[in-house]
């Protein structure tokens, strides 16, 4: 099971949320994917330093988003059920 976290959230940003998740032993190994508009290398580096399963840039159109999700689904299905 995967959880999605955005970088720019109103109260606590995604990186802060991910830090809190990683502090909890029960959630430490939870697979998290960042979906963001941030092109900042610092954000990407920090996210991978917190052991994210993926860091994806949000597509500009809804159709591109649907295509991205379908591609990810096929990929994860392949690696989980070869």
C-alpha positions as a LaTeX table, in Angstrom:
\begin{tabular}{lrrr}
\hline
Residue & $x$ (\AA) & $y$ (\AA) & $z$ (\AA) \\
\hline
Unk1 & 0.00 & 0.00 & 0.00 \\
Unk2 & 1.32 & 3.45 & $-0.91$ \\
Unk3 & 0.57 & 6.88 & 0.46 \\
Unk4 & 0.83 & 10.10 & $-1.50$ \\
Unk5 & 2.18 & 13.31 & 0.00 \\
Unk6 & 2.42 & 16.75 & $-1.59$ \\
Unk7 & 5.28 & 19.15 & $-0.82$ \\
Unk8 & 3.19 & 22.35 & $-0.56$ \\
Unk9 & 0.49 & 21.73 & 2.02 \\
Unk10 & $-1.18$ & 24.51 & 4.06 \\
Unk11 & $-0.38$ & 23.62 & 7.71 \\
Unk12 & 2.53 & 21.21 & 7.52 \\
Unk13 & 4.34 & 20.72 & 4.24 \\
Unk14 & 4.93 & 17.28 & 2.78 \\
Unk15 & 8.55 & 17.03 & 3.92 \\
Unk16 & 7.53 & 17.88 & 7.51 \\
Unk17 & 4.71 & 15.34 & 7.28 \\
Unk18 & 7.13 & 12.72 & 5.99 \\
Unk19 & 9.56 & 13.44 & 8.85 \\
Unk20 & 6.73 & 12.80 & 11.32 \\
Unk21 & 5.79 & 9.57 & 9.54 \\
Unk22 & 9.38 & 8.34 & 9.67 \\
Unk23 & 9.57 & 9.00 & 13.45 \\
Unk24 & 6.79 & 6.49 & 14.12 \\
Unk25 & 8.22 & 2.94 & 14.25 \\
Unk26 & 4.90 & 1.52 & 13.03 \\
Unk27 & 4.99 & 3.77 & 9.94 \\
Unk28 & 8.73 & 4.01 & 9.37 \\
Unk29 & 8.72 & 1.59 & 6.43 \\
Unk30 & 5.48 & 2.92 & 4.89 \\
Unk31 & 5.93 & 3.39 & 1.15 \\
Unk32 & 5.39 & 7.10 & 0.37 \\
Unk33 & 5.37 & 8.82 & $-3.02$ \\
Unk34 & 5.76 & 12.59 & $-3.33$ \\
Unk35 & 3.54 & 14.21 & $-5.98$ \\
Unk36 & 4.51 & 17.87 & $-6.35$ \\
Unk37 & 4.94 & 20.90 & $-8.56$ \\
Unk38 & 8.29 & 21.67 & $-6.91$ \\
Unk39 & 11.30 & 21.59 & $-9.21$ \\
Unk40 & 13.62 & 22.43 & $-6.30$ \\
Unk41 & 16.57 & 20.04 & $-6.09$ \\
Unk42 & 16.62 & 20.64 & $-2.34$ \\
Unk43 & 13.07 & 19.24 & $-2.00$ \\
Unk44 & 13.92 & 16.17 & $-4.08$ \\
Unk45 & 17.14 & 15.52 & $-2.14$ \\
Unk46 & 15.39 & 15.91 & 1.20 \\
Unk47 & 12.55 & 13.60 & 0.14 \\
Unk48 & 14.90 & 10.83 & $-1.00$ \\
Unk49 & 16.87 & 11.33 & 2.22 \\
Unk50 & 13.63 & 10.40 & 4.00 \\
Unk51 & 13.37 & 7.20 & 1.94 \\
Unk52 & 10.47 & 8.00 & $-0.39$ \\
Unk53 & 9.41 & 5.36 & $-2.90$ \\
Unk54 & 9.10 & 8.00 & $-5.60$ \\
Unk55 & 9.19 & 11.72 & $-6.36$ \\
Unk56 & 6.91 & 12.76 & $-9.20$ \\
Unk57 & 6.29 & 16.14 & $-10.77$ \\
Unk58 & 2.61 & 16.90 & $-11.26$ \\
Unk59 & 1.70 & 16.95 & $-14.95$ \\
Unk60 & 0.27 & 20.14 & $-16.43$ \\
Unk61 & $-2.94$ & 18.57 & $-17.71$ \\
Unk62 & $-5.47$ & 16.17 & $-16.24$ \\
Unk63 & $-4.99$ & 13.76 & $-19.16$ \\
Unk64 & $-1.25$ & 13.67 & $-18.48$ \\
Unk65 & $-1.98$ & 13.01 & $-14.80$ \\
Unk66 & $-4.25$ & 10.07 & $-15.68$ \\
Unk67 & $-1.58$ & 8.70 & $-18.01$ \\
Unk68 & 1.07 & 9.03 & $-15.28$ \\
Unk69 & $-1.12$ & 7.18 & $-12.75$ \\
Unk70 & $-1.85$ & 4.39 & $-15.25$ \\
Unk71 & 1.87 & 4.00 & $-16.00$ \\
Unk72 & 2.69 & 3.87 & $-12.28$ \\
Unk73 & $-0.02$ & 1.29 & $-11.70$ \\
Unk74 & 1.38 & $-0.93$ & $-14.46$ \\
Unk75 & 4.91 & $-0.54$ & $-13.07$ \\
Unk76 & 3.94 & $-1.36$ & $-9.48$ \\
Unk77 & 1.83 & $-4.29$ & $-10.61$ \\
Unk78 & 4.81 & $-5.64$ & $-12.55$ \\
Unk79 & 7.28 & $-5.36$ & $-9.67$ \\
Unk80 & 4.85 & $-6.73$ & $-7.07$ \\
Unk81 & 3.48 & $-9.59$ & $-9.15$ \\
Unk82 & 6.08 & $-10.62$ & $-11.75$ \\
\hline
\end{tabular}
